[in-house]
Every structure is written in C-alpha cells, then in structure tokens.
C-alpha cells in the first residue's frame, strides 16, 4: 500500500500533513505579528521552529509529524507567513 497522497504524486501523507501544519501556523503567526499581538505571534513562530528542528519535544501527533518532516513544515511555514504579511 502506497503512502502517497495522490496516485500521480509522490508526496507522502506525512510530508503533506507537515506542509499544511507549517502553512497554517506560519499564516496565523504572521497575522498575529501584523496585528497588535506581535509578541504572541513571535512566540508561536519560535515554538514551531524549535519543535520542527527537534530541540523541544511535545507529545502531540502534529509535533511528531513536523519533527519527522521539518523541511516541508518550515518551507510551508515561511510561505504561509510571507503571503499573510504581503497581504496585511
């Protein structure tokens, strides 16, 4: 059984999930940073990057997924944040 998300795509479910989590967290952190909650946005961004690089371990399934596919998560995190900051 293949782990790929789409039959013609070699992107595995774990990679896809890490990218979606990264984009959502990046967009949310950038939105908070663009509004009056800049400190909260920066804190969320730092926690996500620390978890992605494996410096801190959190017990959730999302944390394990991001830790296993950090480059997908971090690239999508930057892309999601950049889009929100460009629009805001």
PDB file of N, CA, C and O in Angstrom:
ATOM      1  N   UNK A   1       0.845  -1.183   0.000  1.00  0.00           N
ATOM      2  CA  UNK A   1       0.000   0.000   0.000  1.00  0.00           C
ATOM      3  C   UNK A   1       0.882   1.235   0.000  1.00  0.00           C
ATOM      4  O   UNK A   1       1.811   1.331   0.802  1.00  0.00           O
ATOM      5  N   UNK A   2       0.613   2.162  -0.868  1.00  0.00           N
ATOM      6  CA  UNK A   2       1.405   3.380  -1.011  1.00  0.00           C
ATOM      7  C   UNK A   2       0.988   4.411   0.023  1.00  0.00           C
ATOM      8  O   UNK A   2      -0.186   4.518   0.380  1.00  0.00           O
ATOM      9  N   UNK A   3       1.975   5.173   0.500  1.00  0.00           N
ATOM     10  CA  UNK A   3       1.693   6.255   1.430  1.00  0.00           C
ATOM     11  C   UNK A   3       1.445   7.569   0.711  1.00  0.00           C
ATOM     12  O   UNK A   3       1.215   8.588   1.362  1.00  0.00           O
ATOM     13  N   UNK A   4       1.487   7.571  -0.630  1.00  0.00           N
ATOM     14  CA  UNK A   4       1.345   8.821  -1.358  1.00  0.00           C
ATOM     15  C   UNK A   4      -0.078   9.346  -1.245  1.00  0.00           C
ATOM     16  O   UNK A   4      -1.035   8.579  -1.149  1.00  0.00           O
ATOM     17  N   UNK A   5      -0.196  10.656  -1.257  1.00  0.00           N
ATOM     18  CA  UNK A   5      -1.493  11.296  -1.106  1.00  0.00           C
ATOM     19  C   UNK A   5      -2.325  11.131  -2.372  1.00  0.00           C
ATOM     20  O   UNK A   5      -3.499  10.766  -2.303  1.00  0.00           O
ATOM     21  N   UNK A   6      -1.732  11.395  -3.507  1.00  0.00           N
ATOM     22  CA  UNK A   6      -2.408  11.251  -4.793  1.00  0.00           C
ATOM     23  C   UNK A   6      -1.659  10.196  -5.594  1.00  0.00           C
ATOM     24  O   UNK A   6      -0.450  10.036  -5.426  1.00  0.00           O
ATOM     25  N   UNK A   7      -2.355   9.483  -6.453  1.00  0.00           N
ATOM     26  CA  UNK A   7      -1.714   8.380  -7.171  1.00  0.00           C
ATOM     27  C   UNK A   7      -0.599   8.853  -8.088  1.00  0.00           C
ATOM     28  O   UNK A   7       0.391   8.139  -8.249  1.00  0.00           O
ATOM     29  N   UNK A   8      -0.717  10.019  -8.692  1.00  0.00           N
ATOM     30  CA  UNK A   8       0.307  10.517  -9.602  1.00  0.00           C
ATOM     31  C   UNK A   8       1.359  11.359  -8.884  1.00  0.00           C
ATOM     32  O   UNK A   8       2.287  11.866  -9.515  1.00  0.00           O
ATOM     33  N   UNK A   9       1.219  11.504  -7.592  1.00  0.00           N
ATOM     34  CA  UNK A   9       2.117  12.358  -6.813  1.00  0.00           C
ATOM     35  C   UNK A   9       2.892  11.506  -5.821  1.00  0.00           C
ATOM     36  O   UNK A   9       2.329  10.616  -5.184  1.00  0.00           O
ATOM     37  N   UNK A  10       4.166  11.777  -5.694  1.00  0.00           N
ATOM     38  CA  UNK A  10       4.996  11.022  -4.765  1.00  0.00           C
ATOM     39  C   UNK A  10       5.036  11.643  -3.379  1.00  0.00           C
ATOM     40  O   UNK A  10       5.800  11.181  -2.532  1.00  0.00           O
ATOM     41  N   UNK A  11       4.246  12.668  -3.120  1.00  0.00           N
ATOM     42  CA  UNK A  11       4.214  13.321  -1.820  1.00  0.00           C
ATOM     43  C   UNK A  11       3.496  12.428  -0.818  1.00  0.00           C
ATOM     44  O   UNK A  11       2.319  12.110  -0.993  1.00  0.00           O
ATOM     45  N   UNK A  12       4.194  12.030   0.218  1.00  0.00           N
ATOM     46  CA  UNK A  12       3.624  11.139   1.223  1.00  0.00           C
ATOM     47  C   UNK A  12       2.674  11.910   2.132  1.00  0.00           C
ATOM     48  O   UNK A  12       2.733  13.136   2.225  1.00  0.00           O
ATOM     49  N   UNK A  13       1.810  11.172   2.789  1.00  0.00           N
ATOM     50  CA  UNK A  13       0.838  11.790   3.686  1.00  0.00           C
ATOM     51  C   UNK A  13       1.530  12.580   4.782  1.00  0.00           C
ATOM     52  O   UNK A  13       1.083  13.678   5.115  1.00  0.00           O
ATOM     53  N   UNK A  14       2.592  12.064   5.346  1.00  0.00           N
ATOM     54  CA  UNK A  14       3.310  12.747   6.419  1.00  0.00           C
ATOM     55  C   UNK A  14       3.912  14.061   5.922  1.00  0.00           C
ATOM     56  O   UNK A  14       3.882  15.064   6.635  1.00  0.00           O
ATOM     57  N   UNK A  15       4.452  14.062   4.717  1.00  0.00           N
ATOM     58  CA  UNK A  15       5.013  15.285   4.142  1.00  0.00           C
ATOM     59  C   UNK A  15       3.914  16.317   3.895  1.00  0.00           C
ATOM     60  O   UNK A  15       4.082  17.498   4.200  1.00  0.00           O
ATOM     61  N   UNK A  16       2.801  15.868   3.345  1.00  0.00           N
ATOM     62  CA  UNK A  16       1.664  16.746   3.090  1.00  0.00           C
ATOM     63  C   UNK A  16       1.149  17.341   4.394  1.00  0.00           C
ATOM     64  O   UNK A  16       0.894  18.543   4.472  1.00  0.00           O
ATOM     65  N   UNK A  17       0.995  16.513   5.409  1.00  0.00           N
ATOM     66  CA  UNK A  17       0.500  16.956   6.704  1.00  0.00           C
ATOM     67  C   UNK A  17       1.451  17.977   7.330  1.00  0.00           C
ATOM     68  O   UNK A  17       1.000  18.980   7.883  1.00  0.00           O
ATOM     69  N   UNK A  18       2.748  17.736   7.249  1.00  0.00           N
ATOM     70  CA  UNK A  18       3.729  18.674   7.794  1.00  0.00           C
ATOM     71  C   UNK A  18       3.660  20.014   7.061  1.00  0.00           C
ATOM     72  O   UNK A  18       3.765  21.069   7.687  1.00  0.00           O
ATOM     73  N   UNK A  19       3.487  19.975   5.757  1.00  0.00           N
ATOM     74  CA  UNK A  19       3.397  21.213   4.982  1.00  0.00           C
ATOM     75  C   UNK A  19       2.130  22.000   5.319  1.00  0.00           C
ATOM     76  O   UNK A  19       2.174  23.225   5.431  1.00  0.00           O
ATOM     77  N   UNK A  20       1.023  21.317   5.477  1.00  0.00           N
ATOM     78  CA  UNK A  20      -0.225  22.002   5.835  1.00  0.00           C
ATOM     79  C   UNK A  20      -0.105  22.616   7.228  1.00  0.00           C
ATOM     80  O   UNK A  20      -0.507  23.762   7.432  1.00  0.00           O
ATOM     81  N   UNK A  21       0.436  21.877   8.176  1.00  0.00           N
ATOM     82  CA  UNK A  21       0.630  22.427   9.522  1.00  0.00           C
ATOM     83  C   UNK A  21       1.545  23.642   9.492  1.00  0.00           C
ATOM     84  O   UNK A  21       1.270  24.647  10.148  1.00  0.00           O
ATOM     85  N   UNK A  22       2.617  23.554   8.743  1.00  0.00           N
ATOM     86  CA  UNK A  22       3.537  24.677   8.650  1.00  0.00           C
ATOM     87  C   UNK A  22       2.885  25.908   8.056  1.00  0.00           C
ATOM     88  O   UNK A  22       3.080  27.013   8.561  1.00  0.00           O
ATOM     89  N   UNK A  23       2.116  25.740   6.994  1.00  0.00           N
ATOM     90  CA  UNK A  23       1.453  26.876   6.355  1.00  0.00           C
ATOM     91  C   UNK A  23       0.434  27.529   7.275  1.00  0.00           C
ATOM     92  O   UNK A  23       0.346  28.755   7.342  1.00  0.00           O
ATOM     93  N   UNK A  24      -0.327  26.718   7.979  1.00  0.00           N
ATOM     94  CA  UNK A  24      -1.356  27.261   8.875  1.00  0.00           C
ATOM     95  C   UNK A  24      -0.709  27.997  10.047  1.00  0.00           C
ATOM     96  O   UNK A  24      -1.118  29.109  10.381  1.00  0.00           O
ATOM     97  N   UNK A  25       0.282  27.394  10.661  1.00  0.00           N
ATOM     98  CA  UNK A  25       0.944  28.046  11.790  1.00  0.00           C
ATOM     99  C   UNK A  25       1.673  29.300  11.333  1.00  0.00           C
ATOM    100  O   UNK A  25       1.643  30.314  12.031  1.00  0.00           O
ATOM    101  N   UNK A  26       2.325  29.257  10.183  1.00  0.00           N
ATOM    102  CA  UNK A  26       3.009  30.435   9.662  1.00  0.00           C
ATOM    103  C   UNK A  26       2.052  31.573   9.365  1.00  0.00           C
ATOM    104  O   UNK A  26       2.338  32.726   9.686  1.00  0.00           O
ATOM    105  N   UNK A  27       0.922  31.260   8.756  1.00  0.00           N
ATOM    106  CA  UNK A  27      -0.072  32.287   8.453  1.00  0.00           C
ATOM    107  C   UNK A  27      -0.643  32.889   9.725  1.00  0.00           C
ATOM    108  O   UNK A  27      -0.815  34.104   9.817  1.00  0.00           O
ATOM    109  N   UNK A  28      -0.936  32.048  10.705  1.00  0.00           N
ATOM    110  CA  UNK A  28      -1.500  32.522  11.962  1.00  0.00           C
ATOM    111  C   UNK A  28      -0.502  33.381  12.727  1.00  0.00           C
ATOM    112  O   UNK A  28      -0.862  34.435  13.250  1.00  0.00           O
ATOM    113  N   UNK A  29       0.751  32.936  12.796  1.00  0.00           N
ATOM    114  CA  UNK A  29       1.779  33.708  13.496  1.00  0.00           C
ATOM    115  C   UNK A  29       2.029  35.042  12.803  1.00  0.00           C
ATOM    116  O   UNK A  29       2.221  36.057  13.472  1.00  0.00           O
ATOM    117  N   UNK A  30       2.030  35.055  11.485  1.00  0.00           N
ATOM    118  CA  UNK A  30       2.233  36.307  10.748  1.00  0.00           C
ATOM    119  C   UNK A  30       1.051  37.246  10.937  1.00  0.00           C
ATOM    120  O   UNK A  30       1.236  38.457  11.055  1.00  0.00           O
ATOM    121  N   UNK A  31      -0.150  36.708  10.966  1.00  0.00           N
ATOM    122  CA  UNK A  31      -1.320  37.544  11.211  1.00  0.00           C
ATOM    123  C   UNK A  31      -1.247  38.188  12.593  1.00  0.00           C
ATOM    124  O   UNK A  31      -1.507  39.383  12.740  1.00  0.00           O
ATOM    125  N   UNK A  32      -0.896  37.403  13.595  1.00  0.00           N
ATOM    126  CA  UNK A  32      -0.763  37.952  14.938  1.00  0.00           C
ATOM    127  C   UNK A  32       0.337  39.001  14.998  1.00  0.00           C
ATOM    128  O   UNK A  32       0.197  40.018  15.677  1.00  0.00           O
ATOM    129  N   UNK A  33       1.426  38.752  14.288  1.00  0.00           N
ATOM    130  CA  UNK A  33       2.533  39.712  14.267  1.00  0.00           C
ATOM    131  C   UNK A  33       2.119  41.013  13.576  1.00  0.00           C
ATOM    132  O   UNK A  33       2.559  42.091  13.976  1.00  0.00           O
ATOM    133  N   UNK A  34       1.283  40.921  12.551  1.00  0.00           N
ATOM    134  CA  UNK A  34       0.841  42.109  11.819  1.00  0.00           C
ATOM    135  C   UNK A  34      -0.186  42.921  12.602  1.00  0.00           C
ATOM    136  O   UNK A  34      -0.350  44.116  12.355  1.00  0.00           O
ATOM    137  N   UNK A  35      -0.868  42.290  13.530  1.00  0.00           N
ATOM    138  CA  UNK A  35      -1.836  43.000  14.360  1.00  0.00           C
ATOM    139  C   UNK A  35      -1.153  43.422  15.648  1.00  0.00           C
ATOM    140  O   UNK A  35       0.075  43.455  15.720  1.00  0.00           O
ATOM    141  N   UNK A  36      -1.923  43.736  16.641  1.00  0.00           N
ATOM    142  CA  UNK A  36      -1.343  44.227  17.898  1.00  0.00           C
ATOM    143  C   UNK A  36      -0.838  43.113  18.815  1.00  0.00           C
ATOM    144  O   UNK A  36      -0.455  43.387  19.952  1.00  0.00           O
ATOM    145  N   UNK A  37      -0.828  41.882  18.351  1.00  0.00           N
ATOM    146  CA  UNK A  37      -0.362  40.749  19.149  1.00  0.00           C
ATOM    147  C   UNK A  37       0.972  40.224  18.641  1.00  0.00           C
ATOM    148  O   UNK A  37       1.141  39.015  18.476  1.00  0.00           O
ATOM    149  N   UNK A  38       1.909  41.112  18.394  1.00  0.00           N
ATOM    150  CA  UNK A  38       3.199  40.740  17.807  1.00  0.00           C
ATOM    151  C   UNK A  38       3.969  39.775  18.701  1.00  0.00           C
ATOM    152  O   UNK A  38       4.588  38.839  18.195  1.00  0.00           O
ATOM    153  N   UNK A  39       3.948  39.978  19.998  1.00  0.00           N
ATOM    154  CA  UNK A  39       4.693  39.105  20.913  1.00  0.00           C
ATOM    155  C   UNK A  39       4.152  37.675  20.875  1.00  0.00           C
ATOM    156  O   UNK A  39       4.922  36.716  20.932  1.00  0.00           O
ATOM    157  N   UNK A  40       2.847  37.535  20.780  1.00  0.00           N
ATOM    158  CA  UNK A  40       2.237  36.203  20.711  1.00  0.00           C
ATOM    159  C   UNK A  40       2.605  35.533  19.388  1.00  0.00           C
ATOM    160  O   UNK A  40       2.913  34.342  19.358  1.00  0.00           O
ATOM    161  N   UNK A  41       2.574  36.294  18.303  1.00  0.00           N
ATOM    162  CA  UNK A  41       2.947  35.746  17.000  1.00  0.00           C
ATOM    163  C   UNK A  41       4.385  35.278  16.961  1.00  0.00           C
ATOM    164  O   UNK A  41       4.678  34.214  16.414  1.00  0.00           O
ATOM    165  N   UNK A  42       5.284  36.057  17.532  1.00  0.00           N
ATOM    166  CA  UNK A  42       6.699  35.668  17.575  1.00  0.00           C
ATOM    167  C   UNK A  42       6.880  34.434  18.450  1.00  0.00           C
ATOM    168  O   UNK A  42       7.659  33.546  18.105  1.00  0.00           O
ATOM    169  N   UNK A  43       6.181  34.364  19.567  1.00  0.00           N
ATOM    170  CA  UNK A  43       6.276  33.192  20.451  1.00  0.00           C
ATOM    171  C   UNK A  43       5.808  31.935  19.742  1.00  0.00           C
ATOM    172  O   UNK A  43       6.461  30.896  19.836  1.00  0.00           O
ATOM    173  N   UNK A  44       4.701  32.009  19.040  1.00  0.00           N
ATOM    174  CA  UNK A  44       4.198  30.849  18.290  1.00  0.00           C
ATOM    175  C   UNK A  44       5.200  30.438  17.224  1.00  0.00           C
ATOM    176  O   UNK A  44       5.443  29.248  17.025  1.00  0.00           O
ATOM    177  N   UNK A  45       5.784  31.412  16.537  1.00  0.00           N
ATOM    178  CA  UNK A  45       6.768  31.106  15.493  1.00  0.00           C
ATOM    179  C   UNK A  45       8.000  30.426  16.082  1.00  0.00           C
ATOM    180  O   UNK A  45       8.498  29.452  15.516  1.00  0.00           O
ATOM    181  N   UNK A  46       8.489  30.921  17.196  1.00  0.00           N
ATOM    182  CA  UNK A  46       9.680  30.324  17.827  1.00  0.00           C
ATOM    183  C   UNK A  46       9.378  28.908  18.304  1.00  0.00           C
ATOM    184  O   UNK A  46      10.197  28.009  18.110  1.00  0.00           O
ATOM    185  N   UNK A  47       8.241  28.697  18.914  1.00  0.00           N
ATOM    186  CA  UNK A  47       7.871  27.357  19.393  1.00  0.00           C
ATOM    187  C   UNK A  47       7.773  26.386  18.220  1.00  0.00           C
ATOM    188  O   UNK A  47       8.217  25.243  18.326  1.00  0.00           O
ATOM    189  N   UNK A  48       7.198  26.829  17.106  1.00  0.00           N
ATOM    190  CA  UNK A  48       7.074  25.955  15.944  1.00  0.00           C
ATOM    191  C   UNK A  48       8.432  25.591  15.360  1.00  0.00           C
ATOM    192  O   UNK A  48       8.682  24.428  15.043  1.00  0.00           O
ATOM    193  N   UNK A  49       9.307  26.574  15.217  1.00  0.00           N
ATOM    194  CA  UNK A  49      10.637  26.304  14.662  1.00  0.00           C
ATOM    195  C   UNK A  49      11.431  25.394  15.589  1.00  0.00           C
ATOM    196  O   UNK A  49      12.110  24.479  15.123  1.00  0.00           O
ATOM    197  N   UNK A  50      11.356  25.630  16.879  1.00  0.00           N
ATOM    198  CA  UNK A  50      12.063  24.784  17.850  1.00  0.00           C
ATOM    199  C   UNK A  50      11.544  23.353  17.782  1.00  0.00           C
ATOM    200  O   UNK A  50      12.327  22.405  17.838  1.00  0.00           O
ATOM    201  N   UNK A  51      10.234  23.194  17.662  1.00  0.00           N
ATOM    202  CA  UNK A  51       9.660  21.843  17.555  1.00  0.00           C
ATOM    203  C   UNK A  51      10.044  21.188  16.234  1.00  0.00           C
ATOM    204  O   UNK A  51      10.309  19.986  16.194  1.00  0.00           O
ATOM    205  N   UNK A  52      10.074  21.957  15.163  1.00  0.00           N
ATOM    206  CA  UNK A  52      10.427  21.396  13.853  1.00  0.00           C
ATOM    207  C   UNK A  52      11.855  20.892  13.816  1.00  0.00           C
ATOM    208  O   UNK A  52      12.138  19.851  13.223  1.00  0.00           O
ATOM    209  N   UNK A  53      12.742  21.617  14.438  1.00  0.00           N
ATOM    210  CA  UNK A  53      14.149  21.228  14.429  1.00  0.00           C
ATOM    211  C   UNK A  53      14.474  20.182  15.483  1.00  0.00           C
ATOM    212  O   UNK A  53      15.615  19.725  15.560  1.00  0.00           O
ATOM    213  N   UNK A  54      13.507  19.795  16.291  1.00  0.00           N
ATOM    214  CA  UNK A  54      13.706  18.729  17.260  1.00  0.00           C
ATOM    215  C   UNK A  54      14.383  19.153  18.538  1.00  0.00           C
ATOM    216  O   UNK A  54      14.795  18.301  19.325  1.00  0.00           O
ATOM    217  N   UNK A  55      14.512  20.452  18.769  1.00  0.00           N
ATOM    218  CA  UNK A  55      15.148  20.934  20.000  1.00  0.00           C
ATOM    219  C   UNK A  55      14.260  20.637  21.197  1.00  0.00           C
ATOM    220  O   UNK A  55      14.749  20.219  22.246  1.00  0.00           O
ATOM    221  N   UNK A  56      12.965  20.850  21.045  1.00  0.00           N
ATOM    222  CA  UNK A  56      11.997  20.538  22.095  1.00  0.00           C
ATOM    223  C   UNK A  56      11.038  19.488  21.563  1.00  0.00           C
ATOM    224  O   UNK A  56      10.711  19.473  20.376  1.00  0.00           O
ATOM    225  N   UNK A  57      10.599  18.626  22.437  1.00  0.00           N
ATOM    226  CA  UNK A  57       9.673  17.570  22.040  1.00  0.00           C
ATOM    227  C   UNK A  57       8.355  17.749  22.774  1.00  0.00           C
ATOM    228  O   UNK A  57       8.300  17.796  24.003  1.00  0.00           O
ATOM    229  N   UNK A  58       7.297  17.846  21.981  1.00  0.00           N
ATOM    230  CA  UNK A  58       5.956  17.946  22.532  1.00  0.00           C
ATOM    231  C   UNK A  58       5.253  16.634  22.223  1.00  0.00           C
ATOM    232  O   UNK A  58       5.580  15.981  21.231  1.00  0.00           O
ATOM    233  N   UNK A  59       4.320  16.244  23.029  1.00  0.00           N
ATOM    234  CA  UNK A  59       3.735  14.920  22.933  1.00  0.00           C
ATOM    235  C   UNK A  59       2.675  14.709  21.873  1.00  0.00           C
ATOM    236  O   UNK A  59       2.116  13.616  21.791  1.00  0.00           O
ATOM    237  N   UNK A  60       2.379  15.694  21.068  1.00  0.00           N
ATOM    238  CA  UNK A  60       1.272  15.564  20.132  1.00  0.00           C
ATOM    239  C   UNK A  60       1.694  14.856  18.839  1.00  0.00           C
ATOM    240  O   UNK A  60       2.877  14.778  18.505  1.00  0.00           O
ATOM    241  N   UNK A  61       0.704  14.352  18.138  1.00  0.00           N
ATOM    242  CA  UNK A  61       0.942  13.720  16.845  1.00  0.00           C
ATOM    243  C   UNK A  61       1.446  14.749  15.834  1.00  0.00           C
ATOM    244  O   UNK A  61       2.316  14.449  15.016  1.00  0.00           O
ATOM    245  N   UNK A  62       0.903  15.943  15.892  1.00  0.00           N
ATOM    246  CA  UNK A  62       1.344  17.007  14.979  1.00  0.00           C
ATOM    247  C   UNK A  62       2.819  17.323  15.190  1.00  0.00           C
ATOM    248  O   UNK A  62       3.556  17.525  14.225  1.00  0.00           O
ATOM    249  N   UNK A  63       3.247  17.364  16.427  1.00  0.00           N
ATOM    250  CA  UNK A  63       4.655  17.643  16.728  1.00  0.00           C
ATOM    251  C   UNK A  63       5.565  16.552  16.177  1.00  0.00           C
ATOM    252  O   UNK A  63       6.630  16.845  15.635  1.00  0.00           O
ATOM    253  N   UNK A  64       5.153  15.308  16.312  1.00  0.00           N
ATOM    254  CA  UNK A  64       5.953  14.198  15.771  1.00  0.00           C
ATOM    255  C   UNK A  64       6.012  14.252  14.252  1.00  0.00           C
ATOM    256  O   UNK A  64       7.054  13.974  13.659  1.00  0.00           O
ATOM    257  N   UNK A  65       4.906  14.605  13.624  1.00  0.00           N
ATOM    258  CA  UNK A  65       4.868  14.710  12.159  1.00  0.00           C
ATOM    259  C   UNK A  65       5.793  15.814  11.674  1.00  0.00           C
ATOM    260  O   UNK A  65       6.543  15.621  10.717  1.00  0.00           O
ATOM    261  N   UNK A  66       5.746  16.956  12.319  1.00  0.00           N
ATOM    262  CA  UNK A  66       6.586  18.087  11.927  1.00  0.00           C
ATOM    263  C   UNK A  66       8.051  17.771  12.181  1.00  0.00           C
ATOM    264  O   UNK A  66       8.913  18.164  11.396  1.00  0.00           O
ATOM    265  N   UNK A  67       8.340  17.072  13.257  1.00  0.00           N
ATOM    266  CA  UNK A  67       9.722  16.701  13.569  1.00  0.00           C
ATOM    267  C   UNK A  67      10.279  15.705  12.557  1.00  0.00           C
ATOM    268  O   UNK A  67      11.480  15.715  12.287  1.00  0.00           O
ATOM    269  N   UNK A  68       9.434  14.851  11.996  1.00  0.00           N
ATOM    270  CA  UNK A  68       9.893  13.864  11.014  1.00  0.00           C
ATOM    271  C   UNK A  68      10.079  14.473   9.626  1.00  0.00           C
ATOM    272  O   UNK A  68      10.877  13.969   8.836  1.00  0.00           O
ATOM    273  N   UNK A  69       9.365  15.531   9.325  1.00  0.00           N
ATOM    274  CA  UNK A  69       9.452  16.201   8.015  1.00  0.00           C
ATOM    275  C   UNK A  69       9.675  17.696   8.228  1.00  0.00           C
ATOM    276  O   UNK A  69       8.819  18.500   7.858  1.00  0.00           O
ATOM    277  N   UNK A  70      10.804  18.084   8.814  1.00  0.00           N
ATOM    278  CA  UNK A  70      10.972  19.502   9.177  1.00  0.00           C
ATOM    279  C   UNK A  70      11.081  20.444   7.992  1.00  0.00           C
ATOM    280  O   UNK A  70      10.633  21.587   8.086  1.00  0.00           O
ATOM    281  N   UNK A  71      11.657  20.009   6.881  1.00  0.00           N
ATOM    282  CA  UNK A  71      11.873  20.947   5.776  1.00  0.00           C
ATOM    283  C   UNK A  71      10.583  21.270   5.055  1.00  0.00           C
ATOM    284  O   UNK A  71      10.403  22.391   4.580  1.00  0.00           O
ATOM    285  N   UNK A  72       9.683  20.308   4.967  1.00  0.00           N
ATOM    286  CA  UNK A  72       8.374  20.596   4.404  1.00  0.00           C
ATOM    287  C   UNK A  72       7.624  21.571   5.311  1.00  0.00           C
ATOM    288  O   UNK A  72       7.006  22.523   4.834  1.00  0.00           O
ATOM    289  N   UNK A  73       7.684  21.330   6.607  1.00  0.00           N
ATOM    290  CA  UNK A  73       6.984  22.182   7.570  1.00  0.00           C
ATOM    291  C   UNK A  73       7.552  23.592   7.579  1.00  0.00           C
ATOM    292  O   UNK A  73       6.794  24.563   7.571  1.00  0.00           O
ATOM    293  N   UNK A  74       8.875  23.720   7.595  1.00  0.00           N
ATOM    294  CA  UNK A  74       9.492  25.044   7.666  1.00  0.00           C
ATOM    295  C   UNK A  74       9.327  25.829   6.367  1.00  0.00           C
ATOM    296  O   UNK A  74       9.126  27.042   6.402  1.00  0.00           O
ATOM    297  N   UNK A  75       9.410  25.156   5.234  1.00  0.00           N
ATOM    298  CA  UNK A  75       9.215  25.852   3.956  1.00  0.00           C
ATOM    299  C   UNK A  75       7.780  26.370   3.844  1.00  0.00           C
ATOM    300  O   UNK A  75       7.563  27.506   3.420  1.00  0.00           O
ATOM    301  N   UNK A  76       6.816  25.559   4.216  1.00  0.00           N
ATOM    302  CA  UNK A  76       5.420  25.994   4.173  1.00  0.00           C
ATOM    303  C   UNK A  76       5.147  27.065   5.227  1.00  0.00           C
ATOM    304  O   UNK A  76       4.340  27.966   4.998  1.00  0.00           O
ATOM    305  N   UNK A  77       5.810  26.974   6.371  1.00  0.00           N
ATOM    306  CA  UNK A  77       5.699  27.986   7.427  1.00  0.00           C
ATOM    307  C   UNK A  77       6.123  29.352   6.883  1.00  0.00           C
ATOM    308  O   UNK A  77       5.422  30.347   7.072  1.00  0.00           O
ATOM    309  N   UNK A  78       7.273  29.392   6.208  1.00  0.00           N
ATOM    310  CA  UNK A  78       7.748  30.647   5.624  1.00  0.00           C
ATOM    311  C   UNK A  78       6.825  31.150   4.517  1.00  0.00           C
ATOM    312  O   UNK A  78       6.541  32.345   4.434  1.00  0.00           O
ATOM    313  N   UNK A  79       6.363  30.245   3.679  1.00  0.00           N
ATOM    314  CA  UNK A  79       5.482  30.643   2.577  1.00  0.00           C
ATOM    315  C   UNK A  79       4.148  31.186   3.104  1.00  0.00           C
ATOM    316  O   UNK A  79       3.669  32.220   2.638  1.00  0.00           O
ATOM    317  N   UNK A  80       3.561  30.496   4.061  1.00  0.00           N
ATOM    318  CA  UNK A  80       2.295  30.964   4.648  1.00  0.00           C
ATOM    319  C   UNK A  80       2.444  32.305   5.339  1.00  0.00           C
ATOM    320  O   UNK A  80       1.584  33.176   5.209  1.00  0.00           O
ATOM    321  N   UNK A  81       3.527  32.472   6.067  1.00  0.00           N
ATOM    322  CA  UNK A  81       3.779  33.744   6.738  1.00  0.00           C
ATOM    323  C   UNK A  81       4.036  34.869   5.758  1.00  0.00           C
ATOM    324  O   UNK A  81       3.565  35.988   5.963  1.00  0.00           O
ATOM    325  N   UNK A  82       4.769  34.594   4.708  1.00  0.00           N
ATOM    326  CA  UNK A  82       5.086  35.620   3.710  1.00  0.00           C
ATOM    327  C   UNK A  82       3.823  36.083   2.983  1.00  0.00           C
ATOM    328  O   UNK A  82       3.665  37.273   2.713  1.00  0.00           O
ATOM    329  N   UNK A  83       2.935  35.160   2.669  1.00  0.00           N
ATOM    330  CA  UNK A  83       1.689  35.533   1.991  1.00  0.00           C
ATOM    331  C   UNK A  83       0.846  36.439   2.881  1.00  0.00           C
ATOM    332  O   UNK A  83       0.316  37.453   2.424  1.00  0.00           O
ATOM    333  N   UNK A  84       0.726  36.070   4.145  1.00  0.00           N
ATOM    334  CA  UNK A  84      -0.091  36.894   5.049  1.00  0.00           C
ATOM    335  C   UNK A  84       0.538  38.259   5.263  1.00  0.00           C
ATOM    336  O   UNK A  84      -0.177  39.261   5.278  1.00  0.00           O
ATOM    337  N   UNK A  85       1.838  38.329   5.427  1.00  0.00           N
ATOM    338  CA  UNK A  85       2.487  39.621   5.608  1.00  0.00           C
ATOM    339  C   UNK A  85       2.417  40.484   4.347  1.00  0.00           C
ATOM    340  O   UNK A  85       2.354  41.709   4.442  1.00  0.00           O
ATOM    341  N   UNK A  86       2.428  39.864   3.177  1.00  0.00           N
ATOM    342  CA  UNK A  86       2.316  40.624   1.937  1.00  0.00           C
ATOM    343  C   UNK A  86       0.914  41.205   1.766  1.00  0.00           C
ATOM    344  O   UNK A  86       0.752  42.298   1.224  1.00  0.00           O
ATOM    345  N   UNK A  87      -0.086  40.480   2.224  1.00  0.00           N
ATOM    346  CA  UNK A  87      -1.463  40.936   2.096  1.00  0.00           C
ATOM    347  C   UNK A  87      -1.800  41.956   3.182  1.00  0.00           C
ATOM    348  O   UNK A  87      -2.532  42.913   2.930  1.00  0.00           O
ATOM    349  N   UNK A  88      -1.278  41.758   4.365  1.00  0.00           N
ATOM    350  CA  UNK A  88      -1.623  42.624   5.513  1.00  0.00           C
ATOM    351  C   UNK A  88      -1.017  43.989   5.438  1.00  0.00           C
ATOM    352  O   UNK A  88      -1.227  44.807   6.333  1.00  0.00           O
TER     353      UNK A  88
END
